[in-house]
Amino acid sequence: MKKIKVSLISILLLFSFSAQSIFAADSASSNYDDINFPQWTKDLRRTEIITFGSLPFVTLWTTVGYSLITYGEFRNPLDKSTDSFTEDDQWNIIKISAVTCLALGLTDLTINLISRSQKESRLKKLREMQPYTITPAKEMTPKMHEEETDSQAEERLKRELEMERRHPEDYIEGVESAIF
């Protein structure tokens, strides 16, 4: 009977390993970087990790705090020689720990949502601001000069000379200040 169980289990394990290799994705399509998950799934996953990841630490500190508040001394929950906590105490510690962990996860989610919203609003404001393009008169293309008549060219040159004769304090790094 024991040999039948062992052989049956080994056949099931062999089948499960071979079925995994048959239905496995090829290496090119199993890269998770190519998949664009929605932002809410990333937020949910982060909240889940923080909530359940903090559970052992929160439970430890809840046990210490509960024993100090309730009994006025530290009671070791791992000590089997004494009854350190009653069943009601244990349930209270579990409830307090669960609520605290949930509050930590939701607090982190709230902070992330607020900071992402602020970043998006800043980016939206930056996109709404239209950049100004400044084209200096000296960098006119030859095409612009071809359409000018001689008198227009002379006028343009006079204006350029006039611009160069201005006081240097009117310019900041070669560009006339719009403020002054």
Disulfide bonds with the S-S distance in Angstrom:
none
